[in-house]
Amino acid sequence: MRIQLKHFINGEWVESTGSRIIDVINPATEEVIGQISDGTEEDLNKAVAAARAAFPSFSQTTKEERIQLLNRIADEYEKRKGDIVNVITQELGAPLSISERTHYNMGLAHFRQAAKELETFEFNERRGNTVIRKEPIGVSGLITPWNFPTNQTATKLASAFAAGCTVILKPSELTPFAAIILAEVFQAAEVPKGVFNLVNGTGEIVGNGISSHPDIDFVSFTGSGAVGQKITENAAKTVKKVALELGGKSPLIILDDFDMKKAAKIAVTNVVFNSGQVCTAATRTLIPKSKHDEFIEAVKEVLPNYRVGDPLDGTNFLGPLISEKQYKRVQGYIEKGIEEGATLVEGGTGKPEGLEKGYYVRPTVFTNVKNDMVIAQEEIFGPVMSIITYEDVDEAIEIANDTIYGLAGYVVGEDKETVEKVANSIRAGRIVVNGASGDYSAPFGGYKQSGIGREWGDYGIEEYLEVKSVVGM
């Protein structure tokens, strides 16, 4: 049992002013594995006061000092590798290999990348007799999701520290212990008191409190569109800057010159990874009509390689969904796809055979999907693939862009000119070509209702800066 009923405020663990406790559930066993305090408005006010008091001195630290700080954090983070990997598997349900290869490594990469970016980052620029300065925006409230407990948290924290901002973090109450370990990492790395503050709790109290707090200058949120809208409304009352990374319904366009077995592997991987709980998941697969049958057979051949089961078993690629609520949500979408007349190729409702305990779902593939169906338009956040056919590339691009979202897009093909045309035509913030690996220096964020602002690399640091013109210097 992991129990942490204190919040991390002004460099130390302090008792909560409230008495409510939140149980943390292991989604693979449905058992309580820990407890945290449900933070109060008073707890948040204490954290904001600490961050506000620390800001004048931390904002004046040199670039070199902040590089050293970020590298110390990364060094201490590496020392806690085993703890981070194990806790993510316990609270998120991610298989151990994915907790290590993805979740742990992404968190580490963001701290290292921010330090690297600072080496060449320019905070001052001269234009004639004017100096343009980039200064820390101030106290920043960070609200992070449960599906990537280290990645989303680390990119926000690393960028904030690099810019010279102090922060209050509210992690998801479903996966709080990875953030608690981060607080311990920051203690070991000697992050100055008040620069980092952690208040656990619910979105209703702590999340709304952060977005509406008059002494918080900037809010960075990752999560659902509905909550993002609420945060924007709250922040508007004090005209504070907001960065949002919201949902997605990303298309994967498969061109007719690409090997269908390779395409099937890329497609399936990008749907079932992290049990489909990925905002950039390629959940709409667009395939030429002429290649449809060949692709379906390739998917049927590939899918059994992605085993579902106990996250502690190294042979499994998918663990459970995060909660009973999420399980029921995904089941509802699978039922909706069947009702709408899509053809069920693999999977379906119910749990995989032999997995009655835990929030496991069957990886599901639909074909004969029309782009106006609910399963093609709404974010499911589970391992559900919708296959849509197209006649020509122009129609594929039209289908790809026919969505309220624009977070990511994917294209696989051999003809460079056509691939480039598709990549440049998809209205989304991140396009991946032929299954390429990620780039931590490249900006991450979305078009349309997928969000506002960018994270990762130098673009992430920019979000935490204000621009000042000093004329006549």
C-alpha positions in Angstrom: 0.0 0.0 0.0 1.3 3.4 -1.0 0.0 6.1 1.3 0.9 9.8 0.9 -1.7 12.0 2.6 0.5 15.1 2.5 1.0 17.7 -0.2 4.5 19.0 -1.3 4.5 22.8 -0.6 7.5 25.1 -0.3 10.0 22.3 -0.3 8.4 20.0 2.3 5.6 17.6 2.8 2.8 19.2 4.7 -0.5 17.9 6.1 -3.6 18.5 4.1 -6.1 20.9 5.6 -8.9 18.5 4.6 -9.8 15.1 5.8 -11.1 13.5 2.6 -9.0 10.6 1.2 -8.9 9.3 -2.4 -8.3 5.6 -3.0 -5.9 4.7 -5.9 -6.9 1.6 -7.8 -4.8 -0.9 -9.7 -6.8 -1.4 -12.9 -5.4 -4.8 -13.5 -6.6 -6.2 -10.1 -9.4 -3.7 -9.2 -7.7 -3.5 -5.8 -6.8 -0.4 -3.8 -3.0 0.1 -3.9 -2.7 3.5 -2.3 -4.3 6.6 -0.9 -3.8 10.3 -1.3 -5.4 13.4 0.2 -8.2 15.2 -1.6 -6.7 18.7 -1.6 -8.6 21.8 -0.5 -8.8 25.4 -1.6 -6.7 26.2 1.4 -4.0 23.7 0.4 -3.9 25.3 -3.0 -3.7 28.8 -1.6 -0.6 27.7 0.4 1.0 26.3 -2.7 0.3 29.4 -4.8 1.7 31.6 -2.0 4.9 29.5 -1.9 5.3 29.7 -5.7 4.6 33.4 -5.7 7.2 34.0 -3.0 9.8 32.0 -4.8 9.3 33.5 -8.3 11.3 36.8 -7.9 14.5 35.0 -7.1 14.0 31.9 -9.4 13.1 34.1 -12.3 16.4 35.9 -12.1 18.5 32.7 -12.1 20.9 32.5 -15.1 20.5 30.2 -18.0 23.5 28.2 -16.8 22.0 27.7 -13.4 18.8 26.4 -14.8 20.8 24.0 -17.2 22.5 22.6 -14.1 19.3 22.3 -12.3 17.6 20.3 -15.1 20.6 18.0 -15.4 20.6 17.4 -11.7 16.9 16.5 -11.9 17.6 14.1 -14.8 20.4 12.5 -12.8 18.2 12.0 -9.8 15.3 10.8 -12.0 17.6 8.1 -13.4 18.3 6.8 -9.9 14.6 6.2 -9.3 14.1 4.2 -12.5 12.9 1.0 -10.9 10.4 2.9 -8.6 9.0 4.9 -11.6 8.6 1.9 -13.8 6.9 -0.2 -11.1 4.5 2.6 -9.9 3.3 3.3 -13.5 2.6 -0.4 -14.0 0.7 -0.5 -10.7 -1.4 2.7 -11.1 -1.9 2.9 -14.9 -1.8 -0.8 -15.7 0.8 -0.4 -18.5 2.9 -3.5 -19.1 6.3 -3.3 -17.5 8.2 -3.1 -20.8 6.1 -0.1 -21.9 6.4 1.6 -18.5 10.2 1.4 -19.0 10.6 1.9 -22.7 8.0 4.6 -23.1 6.8 6.2 -19.9 10.0 6.3 -17.9 12.2 7.2 -20.9 9.9 10.0 -22.2 10.0 11.7 -18.8 13.8 11.5 -18.7 14.0 12.8 -22.3 12.1 16.0 -21.6 14.4 17.0 -18.7 17.5 16.3 -20.8 16.0 18.0 -23.9 15.1 21.2 -22.0 18.6 21.5 -20.7 20.0 21.0 -24.2 17.6 23.6 -25.6 18.7 26.2 -23.1 22.3 26.0 -24.3 21.4 27.9 -27.4 18.2 29.6 -26.4 18.2 33.4 -26.7 16.3 35.4 -24.1 17.4 38.7 -25.6 17.4 40.0 -29.1 18.5 43.4 -30.4 16.7 45.1 -33.3 18.3 48.5 -33.9 17.8 50.6 -30.7 15.3 48.1 -29.3 16.0 45.1 -27.1 13.3 42.4 -27.2 13.4 40.4 -23.9 11.7 37.0 -23.2 10.9 36.9 -19.5 9.3 34.1 -17.3 5.5 34.5 -17.4 5.2 33.9 -13.7 3.5 31.3 -11.4 2.2 28.4 -13.6 -0.5 26.0 -12.8 0.0 22.5 -14.4 -2.9 20.0 -14.7 -1.8 16.7 -16.1 -3.7 13.5 -17.2 -3.6 9.9 -16.2 -2.6 8.3 -19.5 1.0 9.4 -19.5 2.0 10.2 -15.9 5.6 11.1 -16.6 5.6 12.3 -20.2 2.9 15.0 -19.9 4.1 16.0 -16.4 7.8 16.2 -17.3 7.4 18.2 -20.5 5.5 20.9 -18.6 7.8 21.0 -15.6 11.0 20.9 -17.7 9.8 23.8 -19.9 8.6 25.8 -16.8 11.9 25.4 -15.0 13.9 26.2 -18.2 11.9 29.4 -18.5 12.4 30.4 -14.9 8.8 29.9 -13.7 7.6 28.5 -10.4 4.8 25.9 -10.5 1.9 24.2 -8.8 1.2 20.7 -10.2 -2.1 18.8 -9.9 -1.6 15.3 -11.3 -4.6 13.0 -12.0 -6.0 11.5 -8.9 -6.0 8.2 -10.8 -2.2 8.1 -11.3 -0.7 10.3 -8.5 2.2 8.3 -7.4 4.5 9.0 -10.4 4.2 12.7 -9.6 4.9 12.0 -5.9 8.1 10.3 -6.9 8.9 13.3 -9.0 8.6 15.5 -6.0 11.1 13.3 -4.2 13.4 13.6 -7.2 13.2 17.4 -7.0 14.0 17.3 -3.4 17.1 15.2 -4.1 18.1 17.5 -6.9 17.8 20.5 -4.6 15.1 22.4 -6.5 14.8 25.7 -4.5 11.9 25.9 -2.0 8.6 27.1 -3.6 9.7 26.5 -7.2 7.8 23.2 -7.3 4.6 22.6 -5.4 2.3 19.5 -5.6 -1.3 19.5 -4.5 -3.2 16.3 -5.0 -7.0 16.1 -5.4 -9.9 16.4 -7.8 -10.4 18.6 -10.8 -13.6 20.0 -9.2 -11.6 21.5 -6.3 -7.9 21.7 -7.2 -8.2 21.9 -11.0 -10.9 24.6 -11.0 -9.0 26.4 -8.2 -5.8 26.5 -10.4 -7.5 27.8 -13.5 -9.5 30.5 -11.6 -6.8 31.5 -9.1 -5.9 35.3 -9.4 -2.3 34.7 -8.4 -1.6 32.1 -11.1 -0.4 33.7 -14.3 -0.5 30.8 -16.7 -2.3 27.4 -16.9 -1.1 24.4 -18.9 -3.6 21.6 -19.2 -3.7 18.2 -20.9 -7.0 16.3 -20.9 -10.5 16.2 -22.4 -12.0 18.9 -24.5 -14.9 19.5 -22.1 -12.5 20.2 -19.2 -10.3 22.3 -21.5 -13.4 24.5 -22.2 -14.1 24.9 -18.5 -10.5 25.8 -17.8 -10.6 28.4 -20.5 -13.8 29.9 -19.0 -12.2 30.0 -15.6 -9.0 31.6 -16.8 -10.8 34.2 -18.8 -12.1 35.8 -15.6 -8.5 36.9 -14.8 -7.3 37.1 -18.4 -4.6 34.5 -17.8 -2.8 32.7 -20.6 -3.9 29.1 -21.2 -2.2 26.3 -23.1 -4.4 23.2 -23.9 -3.5 19.8 -25.2 -6.9 18.1 -25.8 -8.3 15.2 -27.8 -7.7 13.7 -31.2 -9.2 11.5 -33.8 -6.1 11.1 -35.9 -6.1 9.7 -39.4 -3.6 7.2 -40.8 -3.6 7.4 -44.6 -2.2 4.3 -46.3 -1.1 4.8 -49.9 -1.6 2.1 -52.5 2.2 1.7 -53.1 3.0 0.7 -49.5 3.4 -2.9 -48.3 0.1 -3.9 -46.7 1.7 -6.1 -44.0 4.0 -3.3 -42.9 1.0 -0.9 -43.0 -1.1 -3.2 -40.9 1.6 -3.5 -38.3 2.0 0.4 -38.1 -1.8 0.8 -38.0 -2.4 -1.7 -35.3 0.5 -0.5 -33.2 -0.8 3.1 -33.4 -4.3 2.0 -32.2 -3.6 -0.4 -29.4 -0.4 1.2 -27.9 -1.0 2.1 -24.2 -4.3 0.2 -24.5 -5.5 2.8 -26.9 -5.3 5.5 -24.3 -3.4 7.9 -26.4 -4.5 11.3 -27.6 -2.5 10.9 -30.8 -3.8 7.4 -31.6 -4.3 6.7 -35.3 -7.9 5.5 -34.8 -9.1 6.3 -38.3 -7.4 4.1 -40.8 -7.8 5.2 -44.4 -7.2 2.6 -47.0 -7.6 2.6 -50.9 -10.7 0.6 -51.9 -8.5 -1.6 -54.1 -6.3 -2.6 -51.2 -9.1 -3.1 -48.6 -9.3 -6.9 -48.6 -5.6 -7.3 -48.6 -5.2 -4.9 -45.7 -8.0 -6.6 -43.7 -6.2 -10.0 -44.0 -2.9 -8.4 -42.9 -4.6 -6.9 -39.9 -6.1 -10.3 -38.9 -2.6 -11.7 -39.2 -0.9 -9.0 -37.2 -3.4 -8.5 -34.4 -2.8 -11.7 -32.4 0.8 -10.5 -31.8 -0.5 -7.8 -29.6 -1.5 -9.8 -26.5 -3.7 -8.5 -23.8 -3.2 -9.4 -20.2 -1.4 -9.1 -16.9 1.0 -6.1 -17.1 3.6 -8.0 -15.1 3.8 -10.7 -17.8 6.5 -9.6 -20.3 4.7 -11.2 -23.2 1.7 -8.8 -23.1 1.5 -5.6 -25.1 -1.8 -4.3 -23.7 -2.8 -4.0 -20.1 -6.2 -2.9 -18.8 -7.9 0.4 -19.3 -7.5 2.9 -16.4 -10.9 2.5 -14.7 -14.3 0.9 -14.7 -15.7 4.2 -16.0 -13.3 4.1 -19.0 -14.1 0.4 -19.6 -17.8 1.1 -19.8 -17.1 4.1 -22.1 -15.2 2.0 -24.6 -17.8 -0.8 -24.4 -20.4 1.8 -25.3 -18.5 2.9 -28.4 -18.1 -0.7 -29.6 -21.8 -1.3 -29.2 -22.4 2.0 -31.0 -20.3 0.9 -34.0 -22.2 -2.3 -34.3 -25.5 -0.4 -34.1 -24.4 2.1 -36.8 -23.8 -0.8 -39.2 -20.0 -1.0 -39.3 -18.6 -4.5 -39.9 -16.9 -6.0 -36.9 -13.6 -7.6 -38.1 -12.0 -8.6 -34.8 -12.8 -8.1 -31.1 -16.1 -6.7 -29.9 -17.8 -6.2 -26.6 -16.8 -7.9 -23.3 -13.5 -8.9 -21.8 -10.8 -11.1 -23.5 -11.2 -14.7 -22.6 -9.7 -15.6 -19.2 -9.5 -12.0 -18.0 -12.6 -11.5 -15.8 -10.9 -9.3 -13.2 -9.4 -6.0 -14.3 -10.6 -3.5 -16.8 -9.4 -5.3 -19.9 -11.0 -4.9 -23.3 -10.7 -6.8 -26.6 -8.7 -4.9 -29.3 -11.5 -4.2 -31.8 -11.4 -3.5 -35.6 -14.3 -2.2 -37.6 -14.5 -1.8 -41.4 -17.1 -0.4 -43.7 -17.0 2.7 -41.5 -18.4 6.0 -42.8 -16.6 9.1 -41.6 -19.9 10.5 -40.2 -20.4 7.6 -37.8 -19.9 8.2 -34.1 -17.0 5.8 -33.9 -15.2 7.8 -36.6 -15.8 11.2 -35.1 -15.6 10.9 -31.4 -12.5 10.1 -29.3 -13.0 6.6 -27.9 -9.7 6.4 -25.9 -9.5 2.6 -26.2 -8.1 0.1 -28.7 -10.7 0.5 -31.4 -9.8 0.9 -35.1 -12.2 2.3 -37.7 -11.2 1.4 -41.3 -12.5 3.8 -44.0 -11.9 3.4 -47.7 -11.1 6.1 -50.3 -11.0 6.3 -54.1 -8.0 8.7 -54.5 -5.6 10.7 -52.5 -7.7 13.9 -52.6 -10.6 12.1 -51.1 -8.4 10.6 -48.4 -7.2 14.1 -47.4 -10.8 15.4 -47.4 -11.8 12.5 -45.1 -8.8 13.0 -42.9 -9.6 16.7 -42.3 -13.3 16.1 -41.8 -13.1 16.2 -38.0 -13.2 18.8 -35.2 -9.7 17.6 -34.1 -6.3 18.2 -35.5 -3.7 16.8 -33.1 -1.9 14.2 -35.2 -1.9 12.5 -38.6 0.0 9.6 -40.2 0.9 8.6 -43.7 2.7 5.6 -45.1 3.7 5.3 -48.7 6.7 4.9 -51.0 6.3 7.8 -53.5 8.0 10.8 -51.8 6.0 13.4 -53.7 2.6 11.9 -52.8 3.7 11.3 -49.2 4.8 15.0 -48.9 1.5 16.2 -50.4 -0.5 14.2 -47.8 1.7 15.2 -44.9 1.4 18.9 -45.9 -2.4 18.7 -46.4 -3.5 17.1 -43.2 -4.6 19.8 -40.8 -2.9 18.6 -37.7 0.0 19.6 -35.5 2.1 16.5 -35.7 2.4 14.3 -38.8 4.3 11.0 -38.7 5.6 9.5 -41.9 6.2 5.8 -42.4 6.3 5.0 -38.7 9.2 7.4 -37.9 10.4 7.7 -34.3 9.6 10.8 -32.2 11.6 13.9 -32.0 11.8 15.6 -28.5 13.0 18.9 -30.0 10.0 19.2 -32.3 6.8 21.1 -31.2 3.8 19.0 -30.0 0.3 20.3 -30.1 -2.8 20.5 -32.2 -5.0 22.5 -34.6 -8.7 23.2 -34.2 -10.3 21.7 -31.1 -7.2 19.6 -30.2 -5.8 22.6 -28.4 -3.9 25.8 -28.1 -0.1 26.2 -27.8 2.8 23.8 -28.1 5.0 21.6 -25.9 8.4 19.9 -26.2 11.7 21.5 -27.0 12.2 25.2 -27.5 8.5 25.7 -28.4 7.6 24.3 -25.0 9.8 26.8 -23.3 8.3 29.7 -25.3 4.9 28.9 -23.7 6.2 30.0 -20.3 7.6 33.3 -21.5 6.3 36.8 -21.9 7.8 39.1 -24.6 8.9 42.7 -23.6 10.2 45.4 -25.9 12.7 47.9 -24.4 12.9 50.8 -26.9 15.8 53.2 -26.9 18.4 51.0 -25.2 
